Structures are given as C-alpha cells and as structure tokens.
Amino acid sequence: MSATAGPRKDPATGTWWFVVDVGVGPNGRRRQAKRRGFKTKREAQESLDRLRVGHHDSTYVAPSHQTLRGFLVDDWLPAMRIRLEPSTWESYERNLRLHVLPTIGGLTLQSLDGGRLNGLYARLLESGRKTGPGGLSPRTVRYIHTILHGALNDAVRWDRVVINAATRADPPSTRSAKPPEMRTWTRDDLAKFLDITADDRYQPAWLFLATTGARRGEALGLRWSDVDLETGQATIRQTITSVGGEVHIAPRTKTDRVRRIELDARTVAVLRAWRARQAQERLRSGGGYDDHDLVFCRRDGKPFNPKRFSREFDRRLTRFALPRIRLHDLRHTWATLALEAGIDVKVVADRLGHSSPVITWTIYQHVTPAMQSGAAEKVAGLIFGPGR
C-alpha cells in the first residue's frame, strides 16, 4: 500500500486531502482510496497513517458505491426502529428526509467528509426552511448533526467507512444552539387563566399540568387506576405520543422512571368533579365508549392527540388575550413558582422527573436571584439574633 502523493491542500476550500493506493482488485486494476476535508495537514497525515495500518491489519474498508441515501434509508433507519422510541425514530427520519437526503443523499458514503457536511450545515442555516423563506435555527442544525454523527458511528462499526466524517465537521456551537427562551406566567397570570377557563372541557387537564409540573404526554397518559383521590396522589407510569399523526400509548415515561406526585386539595376537588362528568359522558356514549381508563381523554374515551391538545391551549390564549406561552411552559411556570416559594430543589427535581437536581438548577437559573433576595439578612439574623 502506497500513497500516490502526500497530503495536499485544496486552494478552493483551504482543507487538506490525499489519495492512497490500496492494492490491486480482482480485475487486475489498481484501487485507490480518497479522503478529503481535513482542517490541517497533520490531521490528513494521521488519517493516511491510520489507513495504511488498517490495510496492513486487514481492517481496511474496501471501496463501495453505496450512497448516503442507500445507507440511511435501506440500512440505518430500519435498524433504528428497534432501538429508538417511535417518536424519536420519526423525528430522525423526517429530518434526514427533508434536510439531508435532498442535498447530499446522492454522495457515496465513502466520499462524505467534513467539508461537505459543513456545506450542508451552512445551506440549512441560510435557506433550510421548508415552509417559507429563511434558514433553520442553529439548534435544529446541531440536532441534524447529532443524528448524522450517530448514523456514521454505526457506519464505522459496520465496516462501511473507516472514519466518521461528522467528527471532522463544524456544526453550530452548543451556545448558539441553546433552547428557545423560556417564558413563564406570573401567579396572577396563571390564576386568571384557570378562572377564565373554569367551564372549559380541557380545563381539568390544564389545571393538572399547572399544579403538578407534569409533561403533556404524562398528563394525557394518566389513568384513574394511577390516581388515589383519598390520599391525594398520582403515579406517572405511561405517556401519550403522536407518531406520524397517529396517537400511541407508551407504557413508560420519558425517562423510564415511575414517579409519584402529591396533589393539592384544589386539584383533588377538580378531579373528583371531572370524574363524575366523565362518567356521564361514558353513559351517553353507550357501547361506543373506547375505555382506556384515561383521566383526560375525548368524549368517546379515546386518547387526545397531543398536538391538537396543545393547539386548543394556544387558541384560548388568543381568545382571552393572555400572555403568549407554550403549553410546556405551564411545567416551567410550576417549577419557577415552586423554587421562588422556597421548595427544596431536590423536591422540585423529583416532582419534575429530572435525574438530578443539577439539571433543575441548570434549567431554572433565572430563579436564583429571586431566591437569594434577603438571604444575607436571614442568615445574619440566625447568627446575631433578631435586632442585633
């Protein structure tokens, strides 16, 4: 095995590349391997050296004409169906189909390099939106990079390529890809919303979200068998998801952890009244009631579609001219009010289903200044006593 030349610099892109002989094929013709997109000559030389060692140790990957589309659609996505949650798989498939395959899907898997991925990311940031002019957010582009990185890791494990090209790419930074700014309601905003929607059929579910900090899918998946109104507790065991427009009941939570939530007296009273109303709806439906034992569901007993459920919330905000937040921000509102009220962060983390209080602190750093207000005087009072 010999290099036809050492690493060379591409004057158009400023990156380095090389071509190396990898022996003679069955037809007697010389075979070559090409690698591109290295940031420095040193990186290119190290890759060339690894390729030589790999060929010597029989770990060299023979040239293949399989395209990126062929690998992702025919091999990788089908394999991921048994490894990913349905909603996650759908998200991967949709992002690859809409944003990756139309641009670079026709490239051979082995010709993919960091430079070509960077070109894809730049195009997506500039003009990647499918529903109008403009580009995708840095957060979305970084998510696409994460999908490709995972897929190409498997391509390396499955001996399709030697190097994961995504490790040579430069996606948007973590800082630029931060989540959308959190918006929360004040105590008065939330009280006004609950008062205005008191007679709304969706109100018991919205109140449950607002007073428990549960996720949307967890609330929609809650069963009466998981609620004890006598002790005022609810156990989160399953979720409702939407995949390809179809509603699915997933027998697990987002974190695979079952957790118990304490309910306040107001929420218990609302749930009691709601259970009585739901029983009447069941009687009116007769044999047409599709009973899943769900606490919050359609009049016929079937699960709510999570996306439609969120749209109903958005419509109420427009109708009543309330401050614009997302349905998920009811969860953030509960956590913010709890921390401002002095609830221990570990208790808040357990209630939200976070694996660690550190995650809770990271998300709700904006609450810290309010919690620290008056801390100096409070501690001084303990040290010196009142009035000293």
ZILIN-V759409 format. One record per backbone hydrogen bond with DSSP energy under -0.5 kcal/mol. NH is the residue of the N-H (numbers start at 1). CO is the residue of the C=O. E is the energy in kcal/mol with one decimal. If there is no record, write none. Layout:
# ZILIN-V759409
[[NH & CO & E] [NH & CO & E]]
This chain:
# ZILIN-V759409
[[4 & 19 & -1.0] [5 & 19 & -0.9] [8 & 17 & -3.4] [10 & 15 & -3.6] [11 & 9 & -0.8] [14 & 10 & -3.1] [16 & 38 & -2.9] [17 & 8 & -2.6] [18 & 35 & -2.0] [20 & 33 & -2.4] [21 & 2 & -3.4] [22 & 31 & -2.7] [25 & 29 & -3.0] [28 & 25 & -2.2] [31 & 23 & -3.2] [33 & 20 & -2.7] [35 & 18 & -2.0] [38 & 16 & -2.2] [44 & 40 & -1.8] [45 & 41 & -2.5] [46 & 42 & -2.5] [47 & 43 & -2.2] [48 & 44 & -2.4] [49 & 45 & -2.4] [50 & 46 & -2.3] [51 & 47 & -2.3] [52 & 48 & -2.0] [53 & 49 & -2.3] [54 & 50 & -3.0] [55 & 51 & -2.2] [56 & 52 & -2.1] [57 & 53 & -2.5] [58 & 55 & -1.0] [59 & 54 & -3.6] [60 & 54 & -1.2] [62 & 60 & -0.6] [68 & 107 & -2.9] [69 & 105 & -2.5] [71 & 67 & -2.4] [72 & 68 & -2.8] [73 & 69 & -3.0] [74 & 69 & -0.5] [74 & 70 & -1.8] [75 & 70 & -0.7] [75 & 71 & -1.3] [76 & 71 & -3.2] [77 & 72 & -2.9] [79 & 75 & -1.5] [80 & 76 & -1.8] [81 & 77 & -0.8] [81 & 78 & -0.7] [82 & 79 & -0.8] [83 & 80 & -1.1] [84 & 80 & -2.1] [89 & 85 & -2.8] [90 & 86 & -2.4] [91 & 87 & -1.8] [92 & 88 & -2.4] [93 & 89 & -2.9] [94 & 90 & -2.6] [95 & 91 & -2.2] [96 & 92 & -2.3] [97 & 93 & -2.6] [98 & 94 & -2.4] [99 & 95 & -2.2] [100 & 95 & -0.6] [100 & 96 & -1.4] [101 & 96 & -2.8] [103 & 100 & -1.0] [104 & 100 & -2.5] [105 & 100 & -0.6] [105 & 101 & -1.4] [107 & 104 & -1.5] [109 & 66 & -3.2] [111 & 108 & -1.2] [112 & 108 & -0.6] [112 & 109 & -0.8] [114 & 36 & -0.5] [117 & 113 & -1.8] [118 & 114 & -2.5] [119 & 115 & -1.9] [120 & 116 & -1.9] [121 & 117 & -2.6] [122 & 118 & -2.4] [123 & 119 & -2.0] [124 & 120 & -2.5] [125 & 121 & -2.3] [126 & 122 & -1.5] [127 & 123 & -3.2] [128 & 124 & -1.7] [129 & 134 & -2.0] [136 & 124 & -3.0] [141 & 137 & -2.3] [142 & 138 & -2.5] [143 & 139 & -1.7] [144 & 140 & -2.2] [145 & 141 & -2.3] [146 & 142 & -2.1] [147 & 143 & -2.0] [148 & 144 & -2.5] [149 & 145 & -2.8] [150 & 146 & -2.1] [151 & 147 & -2.3] [152 & 148 & -2.9] [153 & 149 & -1.7] [154 & 150 & -1.6] [155 & 151 & -1.7] [156 & 152 & -1.8] [157 & 153 & -2.2] [158 & 154 & -2.5] [159 & 156 & -1.6] [160 & 155 & -3.1] [161 & 155 & -1.1] [165 & 163 & -0.9] [167 & 164 & -1.6] [168 & 165 & -1.6] [169 & 166 & -1.0] [177 & 173 & -1.5] [178 & 175 & -1.1] [190 & 186 & -2.3] [191 & 187 & -2.3] [192 & 188 & -2.4] [193 & 189 & -2.3] [194 & 190 & -2.3] [195 & 191 & -2.0] [196 & 192 & -2.7] [197 & 193 & -2.0] [198 & 195 & -1.3] [200 & 197 & -2.0] [203 & 200 & -1.2] [205 & 202 & -0.6] [206 & 202 & -2.0] [207 & 203 & -3.2] [208 & 204 & -2.1] [209 & 205 & -2.2] [210 & 206 & -2.4] [211 & 207 & -2.1] [212 & 208 & -1.1] [213 & 209 & -2.0] [219 & 215 & -2.3] [220 & 216 & -2.5] [221 & 217 & -1.2] [222 & 219 & -1.1] [224 & 293 & -2.4] [226 & 223 & -1.5] [227 & 224 & -1.7] [228 & 233 & -3.2] [229 & 227 & -0.6] [232 & 228 & -1.3] [233 & 228 & -2.1] [234 & 261 & -2.6] [235 & 226 & -2.7] [236 & 234 & -0.5] [236 & 259 & -3.2] [237 & 235 & -0.7] [239 & 250 & -2.3] [240 & 217 & -1.3] [241 & 248 & -2.6] [243 & 246 & -2.9] [246 & 243 & -1.8] [248 & 241 & -3.0] [250 & 239 & -2.9] [250 & 248 & -0.7] [251 & 249 & -0.6] [252 & 250 & -1.8] [256 & 253 & -1.0] [259 & 236 & -1.3] [261 & 234 & -3.6] [263 & 232 & -3.2] [268 & 264 & -2.2] [269 & 265 & -2.2] [270 & 266 & -2.2] [271 & 267 & -2.4] [272 & 268 & -2.1] [273 & 269 & -2.0] [274 & 270 & -2.3] [275 & 271 & -2.4] [276 & 272 & -1.7] [277 & 273 & -2.0] [278 & 274 & -2.7] [279 & 275 & -1.8] [280 & 276 & -1.4] [281 & 277 & -1.9] [282 & 278 & -2.1] [283 & 279 & -1.8] [284 & 280 & -2.3] [285 & 281 & -1.7] [286 & 282 & -1.0] [288 & 285 & -2.0] [289 & 286 & -1.1] [290 & 288 & -0.5] [290 & 300 & -3.8] [291 & 289 & -1.2] [292 & 290 & -0.6] [295 & 222 & -2.9] [296 & 222 & -0.5] [297 & 295 & -0.6] [298 & 302 & -2.9] [301 & 298 & -1.9] [306 & 304 & -0.6] [309 & 305 & -2.6] [310 & 306 & -1.9] [311 & 307 & -2.0] [312 & 308 & -2.2] [313 & 309 & -1.3] [314 & 310 & -2.2] [315 & 311 & -2.3] [316 & 312 & -1.6] [317 & 313 & -1.7] [318 & 314 & -1.8] [319 & 315 & -2.5] [320 & 316 & -2.4] [321 & 318 & -0.7] [322 & 317 & -2.0] [329 & 326 & -1.0] [330 & 327 & -2.0] [331 & 328 & -1.0] [332 & 328 & -1.1] [333 & 329 & -2.6] [334 & 330 & -2.2] [335 & 331 & -2.2] [336 & 332 & -2.6] [337 & 333 & -2.6] [338 & 334 & -2.5] [339 & 335 & -2.4] [340 & 336 & -2.4] [341 & 337 & -1.6] [342 & 339 & -1.4] [343 & 338 & -2.4] [348 & 344 & -2.0] [349 & 345 & -2.7] [350 & 346 & -2.5] [351 & 347 & -2.2] [352 & 348 & -2.2] [353 & 349 & -1.1] [354 & 349 & -2.4] [359 & 356 & -1.0] [360 & 356 & -1.1] [361 & 357 & -2.6] [362 & 358 & -2.4] [363 & 359 & -2.1] [364 & 360 & -2.3] [365 & 362 & -0.7] [367 & 364 & -1.6] [368 & 365 & -1.2] [371 & 367 & -1.8] [372 & 368 & -2.0] [373 & 369 & -0.8] [375 & 372 & -2.4] [378 & 374 & -2.2] [379 & 375 & -2.4] [380 & 376 & -2.2] [381 & 377 & -2.2] [382 & 378 & -1.3] [383 & 379 & -1.9] [384 & 380 & -3.2] [385 & 381 & -1.6] [388 & 385 & -1.4]]
